[in-house]
Amino acid sequence: MRYVKPLVFAAMLAPLVWLVARAFTGGLGANPIDRITDETGTMALRSIVLTLAVTPFRRVTGWNEVIRLRRMLGLFAFTYASLHFLTYIVLDQFFDWTAISGDLTKRPFIMAGFTAFVVMVPLAVTSTAGWIRRLGGRAWQRLHRLTYVAAIAAVVHYWWLVKADITFPRRYAIAIGALLAFRAWHAIRRRQSPAPL
C-alpha cells in the first residue's frame, strides 16, 4: 500500500493536470468550456464508480488494505464534481443566479446533477477520522450510504444530458447497478448467515 497509494493518487490527478495543461496551450478545441465541463463530469463519475468498487473488490479478493484507498477516491470524486459544478456556475453562467435557478426548474438533468453534488458535500466534509469519532461508526456508515444516492443521481444527470446517444451513460449505469447489486446481495447473505455460537 505504501507504493499503491501514491500511484493511485497520481493516476487520479493526471487527468486534471492534463486538462489544465491543455487549457493553457489552447488544446481544448473550439468550445473549451464544454470540454472542461465534459471532462470534469466524466472524471467525477469514474471516481464515484471506483469508490463504490473498493468494498466489493476487498470482499472478492480478501485484500483488506485496499479499503485505505476509498477515502482518497471519494475525495477525488468530490473534487472533480466541484470543478464540474464551478465550471457551470462561473464559466458557463457567469454567476447569473436567475438563469441558474431557471435551469434548476426547467432542465431536469441540471437538477439531477445538483442533487448529486449537494449529497456529496456532507460526505466529503465527514470523510476524516475525526468525524468518524464524533458521529460514531454506525451513524457515520449510515450517512455515507448517501454515496449510493449521489451515484444514481450522477448517472441520471448524464443520461438525461445526452438524450440521444446513451452508450456511455448506460455503461456507467450498468457498472453502478452491478456494484450496488453486489452490496445488496452481500448484505442479504450476511443477514441470513447463522449467528456464531
Summary of the structure (lengths in Angstrom):
residues: 197
radius of gyration: 18.4
end to end distance: 35.3
largest distance: 67.4
contacts: 537
relative contact order: 0.10
helix: 84%
strand: 0%
